[in-house]
Amino acid sequence: MIGIISGESLCPLSLKEVQHLAEFNKQNALRAIPPVNEILDRPEVKALIERFGKGIVIENITMVIEEYRSQIDLDLQKEAMQFKTREEIAEYLESMLNEVLEESESLGLKRVINATGIVLHTNLGRAPLPEKAIELMREVSGDYCNLEFDLDTGTRGSRHSHIEPLISRITGAESAIIVNNNAAAVFLCLNTLANNKEVIISRGQQVEIGGSFRIPDIIERSSAKMSEVGTTNKTRLMDYSNAVTENTAVLLKVHTSNYKVTGFTEEVTLPEMVGLGRDKGLIVMEDLGSGCLYDLSMLGLPYEPTVQDSIRQGVDIVTFSGDKLLGGPQAGIIAGKKDLIDKIKKNPLTRMVRCDKTTIAAMAAVLSLYMNLDKVVEYIPILKMMALKEDELSTNAIELEKLINTSLEGRFKTDIVDDLDEVGGGSLPGVILNGKAVALTSPNLSVNEIQAQLRRAQIPIICRINKERVLLNVRTIEKSNYPVIVEALDKVLE
């Protein structure tokens, strides 16, 4: 028996009467839903229209209302039926609209804070650009520019002219060209210089780069024919010499920038290979990969071959990345002999892999900073991060910990811990940097919950977990981001 309280007695209702009452409540709830135009007139929704556009807002209002109707129609009344007045429903729909629009805006590319201690984090976009590069990108993107216009003659110019003189001055190369990444640079060189001809490469240098791209595959796609010599751990000069045929075009040396082979090993030096190339009339090409233009031993790091070294030792063509140790935007740079670069420029495929004006602007700005080697570490963010010493890192960690504890009144347990940072990005394999991190724990939240909430913050904070603590590695965090981290942690506690 079903009943309803009336006065002091319990009046029984039949099942039909209960169904009628439920239907009556449902219809009242549906009638109370405000129309779209009424919601559009609300001040908060008008602000959303200014931000997102009227069409997007109307589309999402309609969706939110339909979802609310379906909750009522399906008797999902726990949430939908709790609102009694038209104003309460309008406020609920407005909050849902705001949530949907905020979620849609969070999709796609956005800024994050790298608290992992990995300087060149491939998943986080590798090298952050120096301010000078950002300013020039903004300037040429927001207006017209002389991308392919010669200001001296008033005639058509070349987009390569903005980069070529800078690379030549820094590296000593006769000429240079920039394309959209280093894999494209290797492909374009081989397609131009060894099409349907042989490329000799050591078995120990057939590397795999990010995203499962492999040097043998790039060689094959370039229409060159790969000739393997030596073994995984030992390749001698005579291996190259014995493999040369009348169809050989290129001797290719690939710098193993993302792994190390140690122990019982032997590798042909670049000067030896250059000598063989001269004797046999072959092109000697080197893929440096990481693109180092600064002697890292000056920072107390292991020596890494520079582009200048390769050019000085007589290589014909060298390819390297722009967004690794060079510290610029994603790009591939080809430098070397002018006659070979001219052939590459004329290859129809060059147009397919060329860079746009923003990449060229960013690279030009970054390369201009290398003109002053006394200041380059100060201005190139990744060099500055790699150069940080333990005492500087300790000072930074103390500053961040103090700000967290002061602002959040000790609601997180914090410690400053030693940790190991990395260069990352397929560069300097095996090189570990002594780092410092602020370690966080909470009595109310697991470390996985803290990490996930920080990742979902308005400005996501990407961090690691170690020994049941959330670590904020200060090497890769700009001090200007400390307040952002504190604000995000405050919302985590909410």
C-alpha positions in Angstrom: 0.0 0.0 0.0 1.3 3.5 -0.9 0.3 6.5 1.1 0.7 10.3 1.4 0.7 12.3 4.6 -2.3 14.6 4.8 -2.8 16.5 8.1 -2.3 13.9 10.8 -3.4 10.8 8.8 -1.8 8.7 6.2 -4.1 8.6 3.1 -3.5 5.6 0.9 -2.9 6.3 -2.9 -3.5 3.8 -5.6 -0.8 2.9 -8.1 -2.6 4.9 -10.8 -2.8 8.0 -8.5 0.9 7.7 -7.8 1.7 7.5 -11.5 -0.6 10.5 -12.2 1.2 12.5 -9.4 4.6 11.6 -10.9 3.5 12.6 -14.4 2.1 15.9 -12.9 5.5 16.7 -11.2 7.3 15.8 -14.5 5.2 18.1 -16.6 5.6 20.9 -14.0 9.4 20.4 -14.1 9.4 20.5 -17.9 7.2 23.7 -18.0 9.6 25.4 -15.6 12.6 25.1 -18.0 13.3 28.6 -19.3 13.5 29.1 -23.1 16.8 29.7 -24.9 16.3 33.4 -25.4 15.7 33.9 -21.6 19.0 32.2 -20.8 20.7 34.3 -23.5 19.6 37.5 -21.6 21.4 36.5 -18.4 24.5 38.7 -17.8 26.8 35.7 -17.2 25.7 34.1 -20.5 26.2 37.4 -22.4 29.8 37.4 -21.1 30.1 33.8 -22.5 28.8 35.1 -25.9 31.5 37.8 -25.9 34.1 35.1 -25.3 33.0 32.2 -27.4 30.6 33.7 -30.0 26.8 33.6 -30.1 26.5 30.6 -32.4 28.6 28.3 -30.2 26.7 29.5 -27.1 23.3 28.9 -28.6 24.3 25.4 -29.8 25.6 24.4 -26.4 22.6 26.0 -24.5 20.3 23.8 -26.7 22.4 20.7 -25.9 22.4 21.4 -22.2 18.6 22.0 -22.1 18.0 18.8 -24.0 20.2 16.9 -21.6 18.2 18.3 -18.7 14.9 17.4 -20.4 16.2 13.8 -20.9 17.0 13.5 -17.2 13.4 14.4 -16.4 11.9 12.2 -19.1 13.9 9.2 -18.0 12.9 9.9 -14.3 16.5 10.6 -13.4 15.1 12.9 -10.8 17.8 12.9 -8.2 19.5 15.9 -9.8 17.1 17.2 -12.4 14.1 17.4 -10.1 15.8 19.0 -7.1 15.3 22.5 -8.6 11.9 24.0 -7.7 11.8 27.4 -9.3 12.5 28.7 -12.8 15.4 30.8 -11.5 17.0 27.8 -9.9 16.8 25.8 -13.1 18.2 28.7 -15.1 21.2 29.0 -12.7 21.8 25.2 -13.0 21.6 25.4 -16.9 24.0 28.4 -16.9 26.5 26.5 -14.7 26.3 23.5 -17.0 26.8 25.7 -20.1 29.8 27.3 -18.5 31.3 23.9 -17.7 30.7 22.6 -21.2 32.3 25.6 -22.8 35.3 25.6 -20.5 35.8 21.9 -21.2 35.7 22.6 -25.0 38.3 25.4 -24.6 40.6 23.1 -22.8 40.9 20.7 -25.8 43.8 21.0 -28.1 47.2 22.6 -27.7 47.8 24.6 -24.5 50.6 25.7 -22.2 51.8 23.4 -19.5 54.3 23.7 -16.7 57.1 21.1 -16.9 57.9 20.0 -13.4 59.5 16.7 -14.4 63.2 17.8 -14.5 63.5 16.6 -18.1 64.8 19.6 -20.0 64.0 18.5 -23.6 60.7 16.7 -22.9 59.5 15.4 -26.3 55.9 15.0 -25.2 55.9 18.5 -23.8 57.2 20.2 -27.0 61.0 20.0 -26.3 62.8 23.3 -26.2 61.0 26.4 -24.9 61.9 29.3 -27.0 63.8 32.4 -25.9 61.9 35.6 -25.5 63.5 37.2 -28.6 62.2 34.4 -30.8 58.7 34.7 -29.4 58.7 38.4 -30.0 59.8 38.1 -33.6 57.2 35.3 -34.2 54.5 37.5 -32.9 55.7 40.4 -35.0 55.8 38.6 -38.3 52.6 36.5 -37.6 50.5 39.6 -36.8 51.4 41.5 -40.0 52.9 41.1 -43.4 56.7 40.3 -43.6 59.5 40.0 -46.2 59.3 36.2 -46.3 60.1 36.0 -50.0 60.6 39.6 -50.9 64.0 41.3 -51.4 63.8 44.7 -49.8 67.0 45.9 -51.7 65.8 45.2 -55.2 62.0 45.1 -54.7 61.9 41.7 -56.5 61.0 38.2 -55.3 63.4 36.9 -52.7 64.1 33.5 -51.1 62.9 32.4 -47.7 66.3 30.6 -47.2 68.1 34.0 -47.2 66.9 34.7 -43.6 68.7 31.7 -42.2 71.5 30.8 -44.5 73.9 33.7 -43.6 73.5 33.1 -39.9 74.2 29.3 -40.1 77.2 29.9 -42.4 78.7 32.5 -39.9 78.1 30.3 -36.9 79.2 26.9 -38.4 81.6 27.9 -41.1 79.5 26.1 -43.7 79.4 27.5 -47.3 75.6 27.3 -47.5 72.5 26.1 -45.6 68.8 25.4 -45.9 66.1 24.9 -43.3 63.2 22.3 -43.5 60.5 21.2 -41.1 62.4 18.6 -39.2 65.6 16.6 -39.2 64.0 13.4 -40.6 62.9 15.5 -43.6 66.5 16.9 -43.8 68.0 13.4 -44.0 65.4 12.3 -46.5 65.8 15.3 -48.8 69.6 15.1 -48.9 69.5 11.4 -49.8 66.7 11.8 -52.3 68.7 14.6 -54.0 72.3 13.2 -53.8 71.8 9.4 -53.9 68.6 8.8 -55.8 68.8 5.2 -57.1 72.3 5.0 -55.8 74.0 3.4 -52.9 74.4 4.9 -49.4 77.0 3.1 -47.2 76.2 3.1 -43.5 77.5 1.2 -40.5 75.2 -1.4 -39.0 75.8 0.2 -35.6 74.4 3.5 -36.8 71.0 2.4 -38.1 69.2 4.2 -35.3 65.5 4.5 -34.5 64.4 8.0 -33.7 61.1 9.1 -32.0 57.8 7.7 -33.2 59.4 4.5 -34.5 61.0 6.2 -37.5 64.2 4.4 -38.5 67.2 5.4 -40.6 66.9 2.4 -42.9 63.2 3.3 -43.6 64.1 6.9 -44.4 66.9 5.7 -46.8 64.5 3.3 -48.5 61.8 6.0 -48.9 64.4 8.4 -50.3 64.9 6.0 -53.3 68.5 5.4 -52.2 69.8 1.9 -51.7 71.3 1.1 -48.3 74.6 -0.8 -48.2 75.3 -2.1 -44.6 78.9 -2.5 -43.4 80.6 -3.7 -40.2 78.8 -5.1 -37.2 76.7 -3.6 -34.4 79.7 -2.9 -32.2 82.6 -2.6 -34.6 83.0 -1.0 -38.0 86.4 -0.2 -39.6 87.5 2.0 -42.4 88.2 -1.0 -44.7 84.6 -2.0 -44.3 83.5 1.2 -46.0 86.3 1.0 -48.5 85.5 -2.6 -49.5 81.8 -1.8 -50.0 82.3 1.1 -52.5 81.0 0.3 -56.0 80.5 2.3 -59.1 77.0 2.9 -57.9 78.0 4.3 -54.5 77.1 8.0 -54.0 77.2 8.8 -50.3 79.1 7.7 -47.2 76.7 8.3 -44.3 77.7 8.7 -40.7 74.9 8.9 -38.1 75.7 10.2 -34.7 74.1 8.0 -32.0 72.6 10.9 -30.1 69.9 8.9 -28.3 71.9 5.9 -27.1 75.4 4.7 -26.4 77.3 1.6 -27.3 80.1 0.9 -24.9 82.6 -1.9 -24.3 84.2 -3.8 -27.1 83.5 -1.2 -29.8 85.2 0.5 -32.7 83.9 3.4 -34.9 85.4 5.2 -37.9 86.1 8.8 -37.1 84.7 11.6 -39.3 88.2 12.7 -40.6 88.9 9.1 -41.6 85.6 9.0 -43.5 86.2 12.4 -45.1 89.6 11.1 -46.3 88.0 8.0 -47.8 85.4 10.2 -49.5 88.0 12.4 -51.1 89.9 9.3 -52.4 86.9 7.7 -53.8 85.1 10.9 -55.1 82.1 10.3 -52.8 79.9 12.7 -50.8 80.4 12.4 -47.0 77.2 13.1 -45.1 76.8 13.2 -41.3 73.5 13.2 -39.4 74.2 14.8 -36.1 70.7 14.7 -34.9 70.8 16.7 -31.7 72.2 19.9 -33.3 74.6 21.2 -30.8 76.1 24.6 -31.6 77.7 25.2 -28.1 80.5 23.3 -26.5 78.6 21.7 -23.6 81.8 20.9 -21.7 81.8 24.6 -20.9 78.8 23.8 -18.7 80.5 20.9 -17.0 78.7 18.3 -19.2 80.3 15.6 -21.4 81.6 16.8 -24.7 79.0 16.6 -27.6 80.1 17.0 -31.2 79.1 20.4 -32.6 78.1 21.3 -36.1 81.2 23.5 -36.2 83.4 20.5 -35.5 81.9 18.5 -38.4 82.3 21.4 -40.9 85.8 22.0 -39.8 86.7 18.3 -40.3 85.6 18.5 -43.9 82.2 16.9 -44.1 80.3 17.7 -47.3 76.8 17.8 -45.8 75.6 17.8 -42.1 72.0 17.6 -40.9 70.7 18.4 -37.4 67.6 19.3 -35.4 66.5 22.8 -34.4 64.5 22.0 -31.3 67.0 19.8 -29.4 70.4 21.1 -28.1 70.2 24.1 -30.4 67.2 25.3 -28.3 65.0 26.5 -31.2 61.8 25.6 -32.9 61.1 22.2 -34.6 63.2 22.3 -37.8 65.8 20.4 -39.7 68.9 22.2 -40.8 71.1 21.2 -43.7 74.5 22.8 -43.9 77.6 22.2 -46.1 79.0 22.6 -49.5 77.3 25.3 -51.7 77.0 23.2 -54.8 75.3 20.4 -52.9 72.9 22.7 -51.1 72.0 24.4 -54.4 71.0 20.9 -55.8 68.9 20.3 -52.7 67.1 23.6 -53.0 66.1 22.7 -56.6 64.6 19.4 -55.6 60.8 19.7 -56.1 60.3 17.9 -52.7 62.0 20.8 -50.9 58.7 22.8 -51.3 56.9 20.0 -49.5 59.0 20.2 -46.4 59.7 23.9 -46.3 59.1 26.0 -43.1 56.6 28.7 -42.7 57.3 32.3 -41.7 56.9 31.7 -37.9 59.4 28.9 -37.8 61.9 30.9 -39.9 61.4 33.9 -37.6 62.0 31.8 -34.5 65.1 30.1 -35.9 66.6 33.4 -37.1 66.1 34.9 -33.7 67.6 31.9 -31.9 70.6 31.7 -34.3 71.3 35.4 -33.8 71.7 34.7 -30.1 74.6 32.3 -30.9 76.5 35.2 -32.5 77.4 36.2 -28.9 78.7 33.1 -27.2 79.4 35.0 -24.0 75.6 35.5 -23.5 74.1 32.6 -25.3 73.6 30.4 -22.1 71.8 33.3 -20.4 69.4 33.7 -23.3 68.7 30.2 -24.5 66.3 28.5 -22.0 67.5 24.9 -22.4 71.2 25.9 -22.0 70.3 28.0 -19.0 68.5 25.0 -17.4 71.3 22.6 -18.1 73.8 25.0 -16.6 72.1 25.3 -13.2 74.3 24.1 -10.4 73.2 22.3 -7.2 73.4 25.4 -5.0 71.1 27.4 -7.4 68.7 24.5 -7.5 68.6 24.3 -3.7 67.9 28.0 -3.5 65.0 27.7 -6.0 63.6 24.6 -4.2 63.6 26.5 -0.9 61.8 29.4 -2.4 59.1 27.2 -3.9 58.6 25.2 -0.7 58.4 28.4 1.4 55.7 29.8 -1.0 53.7 26.6 -0.8 53.8 26.3 3.0 53.1 30.0 3.5 50.2 30.3 1.1 48.6 26.9 1.9 49.3 27.1 5.6 51.0 23.7 5.8 48.1 21.7 4.3 50.7 19.7 2.3 53.6 18.0 3.9 56.7 19.2 2.0 60.4 18.2 1.8 63.3 19.2 -0.4 64.9 16.1 -1.9 67.8 15.2 -4.1 66.7 13.9 -7.5 68.1 13.0 -10.9 67.2 15.2 -13.9 67.7 14.4 -17.6 68.5 16.3 -20.7 66.0 14.2 -22.7 64.7 14.6 -26.2 67.0 11.9 -27.6 70.1 13.9 -26.6 73.1 13.2 -24.3 72.1 9.6 -23.5 73.3 8.4 -20.1 74.0 11.9 -18.9 72.3 12.5 -15.5 72.0 15.9 -13.9 72.0 16.2 -10.1 68.7 18.0 -9.3 66.5 19.2 -6.5 62.7 18.7 -6.1 60.0 19.8 -3.7 58.3 16.6 -2.5 54.6 16.7 -1.6 52.2 14.5 0.3 48.8 15.0 1.8 46.9 13.1 4.5 43.7 13.5 2.6 44.8 12.7 -1.0 46.8 9.9 -2.6 49.8 10.9 -4.7 48.0 9.6 -7.8 45.1 11.9 -7.0 47.4 14.9 -6.5 49.2 14.2 -9.8 46.0 13.8 -11.7 44.4 17.0 -10.3 47.6 19.0 -11.2 47.5 17.6 -14.7 43.9 18.8 -15.0 44.6 22.3 -13.7 43.7 25.4 -15.8 47.5 25.5 -16.6 48.4 21.8 -16.3 51.4 21.0 -14.2 53.2 17.8 -15.3 55.0 16.1 -12.5 56.4 12.7 -11.4 55.8 10.4 -8.5 58.7 8.8 -6.6 58.6 6.8 -3.4 54.9 7.8 -2.7 55.6 11.5 -3.1 54.7 14.0 -5.8 57.9 15.6 -7.0 58.2 19.2 -8.4 61.6 19.3 -10.0 62.7 22.9 -10.0 65.3 22.7 -12.9 62.6 22.9 -15.5 60.2 25.3 -13.6 60.5 29.1 -14.2 60.2 31.1 -11.0 57.4 33.1 -12.5 55.3 29.9 -12.5 55.7 29.3 -8.7 52.5 31.2 -7.9 50.6 29.3 -10.6 51.7 26.0 -9.0 50.5 27.3 -5.6 47.2 28.3 -7.0 46.8 24.9 -8.6 47.7 23.1 -5.3 45.1 25.2 -3.5 42.4 24.0 -5.9 43.6 20.4 -5.5 42.8 20.7 -1.8 39.3 22.1 -2.6 
